[in-house]
Amino acid sequence: MYLAHRTEEGQEQPLLDHLKGTAKLASAFAAAFGEEKLADVLGMAHDIGKYSDAFQRYLRANGQGSRVDHATAGAKVLMRRGMLAAAFCAAGHHTGLPDGGDRGDLPDSGTMWGRLKKEIADFRAWQQEVTLPDGVQEPKNRDGFALSFLIRMLFSCLVDADFLDTEAFMTERPAVLRGSYDTMETIFKRLESYLAPWLLPTQNALHAKRSEILRTCLEMGKKSQGLYTLTVPTGGGKTVSSLAFALQHAVENRLERVIYVIPYTSIVEQTADTFREILGAENVLAHYANADFNQKTDEDPQAERQRLAAENWDIPIVVTTNVQFFESLFANKTSRCRKLHNIAKSVVIFDEAQMLPLPYLRPCVRAIGELVQRYHLTAVLCTATQPALEPYFVEIGVQAREICPGTEALYQFFRRTTLSYIGPCTQQMLARKMEAQSQALAIVATRKQAAALFSMLPEEGRFHLSTLMAPVHRTRILETIRSRLKEEKPCRVAATSLVEAGVDVDFPLVFRAEAGLDSIIQAAGRCNREGKRAAADSMVYIYQPEDPPPMLVKQQVELFRETRERFADLAAPEAILAYFDAVHALGEQSGQLDSKQILRAFDRGRNGSQLPFAQVAQDFKLIETETRSVLIPLEEKAANLTQALRSGACSRGVFRRIGAYTVSVYPQHFQALVAAGDVEVVADGFGVLVNDSLYSEDTGLSLQSDEGKAIFV
């Protein structure tokens, strides 16, 4: 009997059983986009290299001896059948999708064409047990990008099916914990129950307008699938209304999940907690870089269910980040691609759609378009400042529908602030302006400016917020700030732009250093957030700092200045549209909308390689700037994590929990701190702060090392 797997206890899984089990699951997954027959052939062929005597000896020896390449065998058989996409999937189902290469590549090149030339162990015995169905063909006439997308989606079906079938054989526990979520109909009924008070008649104009938006979203949710926009100003109940559209739409169109994509890690849990309260915690997954998934199944089965759901997103509601979503779509490794097939037949809400990364805008738009056109996905671009992406979708044949028409009227109704440009302003001038107010927020351009401004403010009720403070520390400071605002106590805050990332604070007055208009609008969302004051009395003052703008935002500042010259009301929809048109036009001219030439790489090849999956996966990084993590062990939990790192107990759970107590710094700052003896390097390159004097309860980590060299920027 030929075996697929063998446990340490000696239990054996027949190879044919594994092939059939994988094919059945892969076929079911691919049915979401109409390629179940192709996935069935792929599932049956992926492990036929295990029919070699060499692999069977290796397996029965419990993995002792040289490893045997079994994945290339399936690729060879599928390629002879003219199944290029399936061949890529079989070849990469353990190591990841390879670059295609070209026909001149040598067998040891690692490319697809090279691997097809490899001499591998004789596996002809597969024909004694396995029959691959004839007549199955791959889709034709797809360009390079569309073909690469098909390959990744098939790859996802295969690797998830392979993992699940193997998991079911190896252990019973995960199989028991997977699945069994509430149906979309049940989840939608929970939402309807939650929304009932929102829909009651009222004399309150604000409540009535929010109710109108909600009803419109529910009604539009009954429409057919496609691309939608939802343009609702701050205060309009955008989060809950977009969720209502998504769940109504999922029920109406028999879709399997709702995925909420957020640009900021800092508000993923906040959004997920809202959804858990409404829809049931067991139905909601928050998946992002620092998500803490407890792996102790016996102690916490619900946490283990969450960890398992994070592997393949087989859960009704997923809340994730732009980074996780888009980098997965352009990845080549099994762990990142495994979830992709579960994006098909979904509603995906792109919250704050104006934050789609400009250097990858065209690849992201093309990916969304491909999902809408071929993978039964409904996408919603959800924002208060719609970034004029429609022309890019029209280019690829996708037309957007607005869920809530009447953007201008909504803007006027929900207008809460007045934006005013006050020209050049030094740090000292800004500090005096803030001192004259009992409560004020200043959002400056750099961490250095934030610290300097903080030092100039009156001591009573002054606060500082920047990424040099550990997240758990920032959370405490924000709680104090909210309390003082509510109690009308003095509260003056010097902050960087992190406070714009969905942070729920409500100041009567905001100062904002020049930035992109979208950032300025986000800053305005921290002023009169609850709408308790008149717009004319809720000022957002935009000023020109004495320092030149940082290079990262210099271009946006220049475009903001141009927009300011043209429009009296900077927050008006026509001003925002003009700003984004200018941003995109400039990006188009400079090639910045696809800075890594991702689309060209798949359509024309790269470095002599067709379909360069590995190269693109390496290049597609939404967060380009490399940083190093410094753990701040000033609290008991953080001190315990430090001991775990030093002792080598570096589990996945430990690394995830560390995020709440770390500060990210640039490599040159990290090295300077290490050289001065202020930071100790421990497991996996993590730094641990050993000089407690460098961390302040007021301003966080100081980058002024003990050597006396100022490196604070």
C-alpha positions, 0 to 999 in steps of 0.5 A: 500500500502506498502511503501519504502520511505516517504518524509517530504512533505508526498510523498510516494514511493511504495515498489514494485516500489523501488524493481523493480527500484533497481533490474533494475539498479543493473542488468544493472550494473552487466551485466558488469561482467555477473551477471545481473540475480543474481543482479536482484534477489538481487535487488528485495529481498534486502528490502523485510523486509520493508513488516513488519507492524512494519517497515511500522508504523515506516516509516509513523511515519517519523522515530519516535520510534525504528528502524526496522531491515529490511535488515536481512529479505532479507538475510534470504530469499536469504540464503534459496535459496542457494545464499550466496553472495547475502545474504551477500549483502542484510544483509549489504546494510545499515551497510556494509558487516559483518564478516561471523562468524561461525554457533555457533554465537549468534543472537546479534553477528553482524556476518552473521551467527548470523544475520541469527538467529535473530528474526525479525518482520513478513515480509511474506506479501512480497509474495503477491507482489514480485515474485523472479525468480527461477533457478538463481544460484551463480557462483561455485568453487571460492576460498575464495578470489574470492568469497569475490570479487564477493560479493563486486562487487554485493554489489556495484551494489546493494548499488549504485542502491539502492542509485540512485533509492531512490535519484531519488524519493527524489529529481530531482536535482541530477538525472539531474546532473548525467551522460550525459558525452561524449562517449568514441569515442568523447573523443578519437577524442579529444585526436586524435586532441591533438596528431596530432602535436606529430605525424607529421614528424620531424628532431628532434630525441627526438620528433621522438622517443616520436612519435614512442612510441605514435604510438606503444601505439595507435597500441597496444591499438587495441589489446584484453583485459588483463594485459599490462606493459608499460616501458618508461623512464622519458622523453618518454611522458609516461603519454600522451602515456599511455592515448592514449593506454587506450582510443584507447583500450576502444574504440576498446573493448567497455569499459566504462571508464579509471581510472588512479591510482597514488601513490602520492596525490600531483600529482593527480590534476596535472595529472587531469588538463592535462586530463581536458585540452585534454579531456574536464573538464566535463569528468574528475574526480580527486578523492583523500582524499583532493579533494574539492567538492563544495556542493552548487548545485545552485551556481556551478552545475559543481562542484556538478556533480563532487561530485556526480561522486565521489560517484560512478565513473560513469564518463569516466575518473577518476584520483585517488590514490593507497590509494583510489583505493585499500582500496576501493577494500578491504572495507566493507562500502557502501560509499567506495564500491559503486563505485566498479562495475564501475571499471569493463569494464575499462582500469586501468593505474597504474602509477609508478607501482613500488610504489605498497605497499610492505606489501600489494603486494600480495593482490594488485596483486591478486585483479588486477588479479581477475579484469582482469580475471573475470571483463573485466578489462584491467590493465597497469603497467606503470613505468620507472622502471618496478618492476618485478611483472610478476612472481606474476601474472603468479602464478595466471594465468595472463600473461603480454604483454609489450606495448613498447618492447626494454626497453634497447634501450629506456633506452639508448636513454632517458638517461639523467643523470649519477649516481655516488656513493661518499661514506660517507658525513657529513652535513657540507661536503654536504653543502660545495659541494652545495655551490660550485655549483650555482644550486643544489638539495639535497634530504636527509633522514629526515625532521631534516636533511633537516632543518639542511642542509638548515641552512648551505647553503648560504642565497641567493637562498636557499630553504627548502622543507618538509612535515612540510610546508603546501601544499599551501606554498610548491607550492609557494616555488616550483614556485620560485625555477622553476623561479630561475632555468629558470633564471639561478639564484643561487638556492640550495634546501634542501628537503626530498623525497617528491620532488621525487613525480612527482615534475617538477623541473630541476636541473643540479646537484642532491645529494641523501642520500642512499635509495631504488634504485627506490627512487634514480631513482626517484631523478634522474628524478629531474636532467636534466629533460628537457634533455638540457645537456649531461648525462655525465654532469648531475650528481646524487651523492649518498652519505652515511649520517652520521646518520644511515638510518631511520628504514622505509628505512633501508632494502631498503638501504641495498639492494641498497648497495648490488645492487651497488656492482654488477652493474656499471650502477645503472640506467640500466634495469638489475640493477633495475630488480635485485634490485626488485628481491632482494626486493621481495625475502626478502619480501617473506622470511619475509612474508612482501608481505602480512603482514596482511595475507589478502589472508589467511583471506579470504581463511581460515578465521580469528578469527573463522570467515569465509569471515571476511569483517569487519576485513579485511577492518579495517586492509587494510590501505596503510598508516599505520602511524597515524598522526594528522593535524595542520591547519596553519591559517597564510593566509586569507583563512586559517583564515576563515576556522579556524573560520568555525571550531571554529563555528562548521560549519564543512561541507564536503567542509570545511574539504576538503579545509583545506588540503591545509593549514595543516601540518601532525605530529605524535601523540606525537608531536601533544600532545606536541604542545597542552600541550605547548599551541601552538596548540588548538584542535577544531572540529573533533580533528583538531589542529589549530596553535595559536603560530605563531612564530612556523611557518617559511616561510623558513622551515614551522612548528617547532616541538620545543615547547615553553616548550623548549623540542626538538621533531623535527625528 
